[in-house]
Amino acid sequence: MTFPRFGHTSHVYNDHLIVIGGVSTVDRALPDISVFNLVTKTEKHFRMRFPTSASADKDKKEPLVMLFNHTSLLISRNEPKRIVILGGGGNCFSFGTHFNSFSFYVELSAIL
């Protein structure tokens, strides 16, 4: 199911639209990455998992990663083809401010 969103990034690669993160007013958690095949009109959704070593707080099982207000770059000229994700985070007046403390990448072969 396609979700309306804002604060995301997107890329077109071959016949695929790749949407990363974002925020939605829909009462559901958005997938971290959605891939839409523009020819077959099918879609796949992915949740990302991060190793504990990426967390600044070693007591947490997984680091807090906010996939909105970030930037991403599609690197398709070399192998492996990947999307690099930088920044992200935001300000919540109830819970405070959080910014992602590391960058990461997704290899296209894992999601296409």
N, CA and C of each residue as an Amber inpcrd file, in Angstrom:
protein
   336
   0.8450000  -1.1810000   0.0000000   0.0000000   0.0000000   0.0000000
   0.8880000   1.2410000   0.0000000   0.5980000   2.1680000  -0.8440000
   1.3550000   3.4030000  -0.9500000   0.8960000   4.3890000   0.1260000
   1.8620000   5.0370000   0.7620000   1.5560000   5.9750000   1.8360000
   1.9300000   7.3900000   1.4220000   1.0620000   8.3730000   1.6770000
   1.4770000   9.7620000   1.4500000   2.5160000  10.1280000   2.5080000
   3.4750000  10.9440000   2.1190000   4.5410000  11.2930000   3.0580000
   5.2150000  12.5980000   2.6600000   5.9590000  13.1490000   3.5950000
   6.8100000  14.3090000   3.3260000   8.0940000  14.1210000   4.1200000
   9.1250000  14.9010000   3.7900000  10.4010000  14.7960000   4.4750000
  11.2160000  13.5930000   4.0380000  10.8650000  12.9980000   2.9140000
  11.5560000  11.8200000   2.3970000  12.5230000  12.2200000   1.2810000
  13.2860000  11.2590000   0.7980000  14.0470000  11.4410000  -0.4290000
  13.6320000  10.3340000  -1.3810000  13.8410000  10.5560000  -2.6680000
  13.4660000   9.5430000  -3.6510000  14.4440000   9.5600000  -4.8140000
  14.5350000   8.4150000  -5.4630000  15.4290000   8.2430000  -6.6080000
  14.7420000   7.3430000  -7.6270000  14.9990000   7.5960000  -8.8970000
  14.5590000   6.6900000  -9.9570000  15.7920000   5.9840000 -10.4800000
  15.7260000   4.6500000 -10.4820000  16.8190000   3.8350000 -11.0100000
  16.1950000   2.7670000 -11.9030000  16.5910000   2.7750000 -13.1700000
  15.9750000   1.8950000 -14.1690000  14.4600000   2.0490000 -14.1030000
  13.7330000   0.9860000 -13.8500000  12.2670000   1.0490000 -13.8200000
  11.7160000   1.1290000 -12.4060000  12.5110000   1.6130000 -11.4550000
  12.1040000   1.6230000 -10.0510000  12.1460000   3.0270000  -9.4610000
  11.1590000   3.3280000  -8.6540000  11.1450000   4.5250000  -7.8270000
  11.4550000   4.0710000  -6.4070000  12.5250000   4.5990000  -5.8360000
  12.9630000   4.2240000  -4.4920000  12.6970000   5.4120000  -3.5710000
  11.8930000   5.2010000  -2.5350000  11.5210000   6.2560000  -1.5920000
  12.0820000   5.8900000  -0.2220000  12.8160000   6.8200000   0.3650000
  13.4760000   6.5700000   1.6470000  12.8860000   7.4780000   2.7110000
  12.3690000   6.8430000   3.7540000  11.9000000   7.5600000   4.9330000
  10.7080000   8.4600000   4.7000000  10.6510000   9.5000000   5.5010000
   9.5580000  10.4540000   5.4480000   8.6430000  10.3460000   6.6530000
   7.6920000  11.2400000   6.7050000   6.7020000  11.3140000   7.7700000
   5.3380000  11.3180000   7.1120000   4.3650000  10.6880000   7.7630000
   3.0250000  10.6190000   7.1920000   1.9830000  10.9490000   8.2510000
   0.8590000  11.4210000   7.8010000  -0.2680000  11.6520000   8.7050000
  -1.1220000  10.4010000   8.8290000  -0.7880000   9.3680000   8.0600000
  -1.5020000   8.1020000   8.1340000  -1.1810000   7.4480000   9.4770000
  -2.1680000   6.8320000  10.0840000  -1.9840000   6.2390000  11.4060000
  -1.2920000   4.8790000  11.3130000  -0.1420000   4.8460000  10.6510000
   0.6770000   3.6400000  10.5260000   2.1300000   4.0600000  10.4680000
   2.9950000   3.1660000  10.8730000   4.4250000   3.4400000  10.7480000
   4.8250000   3.2450000   9.2920000   5.5470000   4.1920000   8.7580000
   6.0160000   4.0760000   7.3760000   7.1630000   3.0780000   7.2850000
   7.2450000   2.3770000   6.1720000   8.4500000   1.5670000   5.9660000
   9.6440000   2.4930000   5.7660000  10.8300000   2.0100000   6.1000000
  12.0280000   2.8180000   5.9360000  12.3460000   3.0530000   4.4700000
  12.1530000   2.0140000   3.6550000  12.3920000   2.1210000   2.2190000
  11.2370000   1.4610000   1.4850000  10.7210000   2.1570000   0.4790000
   9.6980000   1.5920000  -0.4000000  10.2400000   1.6170000  -1.8220000
  10.0310000   0.5200000  -2.5360000  10.4870000   0.4030000  -3.9210000
   9.2730000   0.1180000  -4.7850000   9.0470000   0.9950000  -5.7490000
   7.9150000   0.8530000  -6.6540000   8.4310000   0.5180000  -8.0430000
   7.9610000  -0.6000000  -8.5890000   8.3080000  -0.9530000  -9.9610000
   7.3530000  -0.1920000 -10.8630000   7.8760000   0.6960000 -11.6760000
   7.0420000   1.5780000 -12.4940000   6.4600000   0.8750000 -13.7100000
   6.9590000  -0.3060000 -14.0460000   6.4380000  -1.0650000 -15.1830000
   5.3410000  -2.0230000 -14.7350000   5.6390000  -2.8440000 -13.7060000
   4.6710000  -3.8450000 -13.2490000   3.6760000  -3.2800000 -12.2370000
   3.9460000  -2.0730000 -11.7460000   3.0990000  -1.3980000 -10.7560000
   2.9920000  -2.2070000  -9.4540000   4.1000000  -2.8380000  -9.0850000
   4.1750000  -3.5530000  -7.8110000   5.0830000  -2.7780000  -6.8710000
   5.0080000  -3.1140000  -5.6000000   5.8170000  -2.4060000  -4.6110000
   6.3360000  -3.3600000  -3.5540000   7.4770000  -3.0010000  -2.9810000
   8.0840000  -3.7420000  -1.8750000   8.4520000  -2.7250000  -0.8020000
   8.3830000  -3.1600000   0.4360000   8.6990000  -2.2790000   1.5570000
   9.7080000  -2.9580000   2.4680000  10.6120000  -2.1570000   3.0330000
  11.6920000  -2.6850000   3.8540000  11.8350000  -1.8880000   5.1430000
  12.1860000  -2.5900000   6.2010000  12.5970000  -1.9780000   7.4710000
  14.0960000  -2.1690000   7.5870000  14.7760000  -1.1600000   8.0200000
  16.2260000  -1.2490000   8.1800000  16.5500000  -1.6050000   9.6220000
  17.5890000  -2.3810000   9.7930000  18.0930000  -2.7270000  11.1210000
  19.5300000  -2.2510000  11.2100000  19.8910000  -1.6900000  12.3310000
  21.2250000  -1.1290000  12.5160000  21.9180000  -1.8610000  13.6470000
  23.1950000  -2.1190000  13.4970000  23.9200000  -2.8180000  14.5640000
  24.0450000  -1.9390000  15.8000000  24.1250000  -2.5910000  16.9420000
  24.2630000  -1.8660000  18.2020000  25.5000000  -0.9810000  18.1960000
  26.5480000  -1.4040000  17.4970000  27.7890000  -0.6280000  17.4760000
  27.6090000   0.7370000  16.8320000  26.5230000   0.9290000  16.0670000
  26.2670000   2.2250000  15.4450000  25.6610000   3.2140000  16.4340000
  25.1960000   2.7240000  17.5620000  24.5270000   3.5760000  18.5400000
  25.5230000   4.2860000  19.4370000  25.2550000   5.5410000  19.6940000
  26.0740000   6.2910000  20.6480000  25.7950000   5.8050000  22.0710000
  24.5760000   5.3140000  22.3100000  24.1760000   4.7990000  23.6150000
  24.2730000   3.2690000  23.5760000  25.3160000   2.7110000  24.1650000
  25.5720000   1.2670000  24.0830000  24.5300000   0.4380000  24.8360000
  23.6930000   1.0650000  25.6780000  22.6720000   0.3160000  26.4020000
  21.4680000  -0.0040000  25.5290000  21.3210000   0.6960000  24.4240000
  20.1850000   0.4520000  23.5320000  20.4860000  -0.7350000  22.6300000
  19.4380000  -1.4650000  22.2650000  19.6070000  -2.5940000  21.3590000
  19.8890000  -2.1160000  19.9420000  19.1840000  -1.0930000  19.5100000
  19.4120000  -0.5020000  18.1880000  19.4560000   1.0070000  18.3400000
  20.2550000   1.6760000  17.5410000  20.2990000   3.1420000  17.6300000
  19.0080000   3.7510000  17.1060000  18.6680000   4.9050000  17.6020000
  17.5320000   5.6490000  17.0910000  17.9520000   6.3030000  15.7830000
  17.2650000   5.9710000  14.7070000  17.5530000   6.5430000  13.3900000
  16.2680000   7.1720000  12.8710000  16.3330000   8.4430000  12.5450000
  15.1730000   9.1520000  12.0010000  15.3930000   9.3920000  10.5190000
  14.5510000   8.7810000   9.7230000  14.6860000   8.9070000   8.2650000
  13.7570000   9.9890000   7.7350000  13.9370000  11.1840000   8.2490000
  13.3030000  12.3620000   7.6620000  14.2550000  13.5370000   7.8420000
  14.0800000  14.5290000   6.9930000  14.9890000  15.6780000   6.9450000
  16.4280000  15.2320000   6.6950000  16.5760000  14.1930000   5.9290000
  17.8980000  13.6650000   5.5730000  18.1750000  13.9900000   4.1040000
  19.3360000  13.5930000   3.6410000  19.6350000  13.6700000   2.2170000
  20.1610000  12.3030000   1.7980000  19.9820000  11.9710000   0.5360000
  20.4970000  10.6980000   0.0460000  21.0370000  10.8850000  -1.3590000
  21.9950000  10.0440000  -1.6930000  22.6830000  10.1470000  -2.9680000
  22.7210000   8.7660000  -3.6060000  22.2110000   8.6620000  -4.8320000
  22.2540000   7.4160000  -5.5910000  23.5930000   7.3400000  -6.3120000
  24.3600000   6.3110000  -6.0230000  25.6470000   6.0940000  -6.6790000
  25.4760000   4.8930000  -7.6000000  25.3580000   5.1620000  -8.8970000
  25.0500000   4.0840000  -9.8390000  26.1130000   3.8870000 -10.9020000
  27.2050000   4.6320000 -10.8330000  28.2450000   4.5040000 -11.8530000
  29.2030000   3.3550000 -11.5680000  29.3920000   3.0190000 -10.3250000
  30.3370000   1.9730000  -9.9360000  29.5930000   0.8290000  -9.2650000
  30.2700000  -0.3060000  -9.1520000  29.7290000  -1.4320000  -8.3990000
  30.3200000  -1.4090000  -7.0040000  29.6430000  -1.7640000  -5.9490000
  28.2100000  -2.0370000  -5.9590000  27.4090000  -0.7410000  -6.0280000
  26.2840000  -0.7880000  -6.6800000  25.3970000   0.3730000  -6.7690000
  24.7000000   0.5200000  -5.4180000  24.6600000   1.7540000  -4.9230000
  24.1010000   1.9550000  -3.5880000  23.5060000   3.3410000  -3.4350000
  22.7460000   3.4990000  -2.3760000  22.2250000   4.7940000  -1.9640000
  22.8640000   5.1190000  -0.6180000  23.5220000   6.2630000  -0.5430000
  24.1470000   6.7270000   0.6940000  23.1730000   7.6930000   1.3620000
  22.9340000   7.5050000   2.6440000  21.9810000   8.3220000   3.4010000
  22.7550000   9.0920000   4.4640000  22.5770000  10.4110000   4.4680000
  23.3080000  11.3080000   5.3690000  22.3310000  12.1640000   6.1610000
  22.6790000  12.4290000   7.3920000  21.8770000  13.3450000   8.1980000
  20.5500000  12.7370000   8.6090000  19.6170000  13.5990000   8.8600000
  18.2930000  13.1780000   9.3070000  18.0930000  13.4940000  10.7700000
  16.8430000  13.6000000  11.1330000  16.4920000  13.8910000  12.5160000
  15.5650000  15.0870000  12.5780000  15.2810000  15.5020000  13.7630000
  14.3610000  16.6220000  13.8860000  14.1620000  17.0350000  15.3230000
  13.1810000  17.8940000  15.4960000  12.8790000  18.4860000  16.7830000
  11.4250000  18.1860000  17.1350000  11.2270000  17.5840000  18.2780000
   9.8840000  17.3590000  18.7960000   9.7820000  18.1700000  20.0880000
   8.7760000  18.9980000  20.1780000   8.6740000  19.8840000  21.3280000
   8.4090000  19.1240000  22.6270000   7.8950000  17.8870000  22.5070000
   7.6620000  17.0760000  23.7020000   8.8670000  16.2390000  24.0880000
   9.5940000  15.7470000  23.0880000  10.6680000  14.7860000  23.3620000
  12.0640000  15.3320000  23.1210000  12.1960000  16.5100000  22.5730000
  13.5130000  17.0910000  22.3610000  14.0130000  16.9190000  20.9320000
  15.3010000  17.1160000  20.7600000  15.9240000  17.1060000  19.4430000
  16.7900000  15.8700000  19.2940000  16.7550000  15.2980000  18.1020000
  17.6230000  14.1590000  17.7910000  18.1160000  14.3030000  16.3620000
  19.4140000  14.1110000  16.1680000  19.9930000  14.0580000  14.8280000
  20.7680000  12.7580000  14.7030000  20.6570000  12.1210000  13.5570000
  21.3950000  10.8800000  13.3360000  22.8860000  11.1510000  13.4680000
  23.5800000  10.2680000  14.1580000  24.9990000  10.4920000  14.4410000
  25.9210000   9.7520000  13.4760000  25.3690000   9.0980000  12.4760000
  26.1940000   8.3700000  11.5210000  25.5000000   8.3420000  10.1670000
  26.2710000   8.0890000   9.1340000  25.7090000   7.9070000   7.7980000
  25.7470000   6.4160000   7.4800000  24.9810000   6.0050000   6.4920000
  24.9410000   4.5940000   6.1370000  24.5380000   4.4660000   4.6790000
  24.5690000   3.2580000   4.1610000  24.2000000   3.0470000   2.7730000
  23.3730000   1.7770000   2.6280000  22.6640000   1.7090000   1.5040000
  21.8600000   0.5530000   1.1380000  22.3160000   0.1170000  -0.2410000
  22.6900000  -1.1290000  -0.3770000  23.0590000  -1.6310000  -1.6990000
  21.7920000  -1.9520000  -2.4780000  21.7450000  -1.4740000  -3.7180000
  20.5560000  -1.6570000  -4.5400000  20.2370000  -3.1270000  -4.7760000
  21.2410000  -3.9680000  -4.8420000  21.0050000  -5.3970000  -5.0720000
  20.1700000  -6.0220000  -3.9400000  20.1790000  -5.4200000  -2.7660000
  19.4160000  -5.9500000  -1.6290000  17.9450000  -5.5640000  -1.6740000
  17.5890000  -4.5450000  -2.4510000  16.1920000  -4.0800000  -2.4490000
  15.4990000  -4.1620000  -3.8100000  16.2550000  -4.3790000  -4.8800000
  15.6240000  -4.4480000  -6.2170000  15.3880000  -5.8850000  -6.6380000
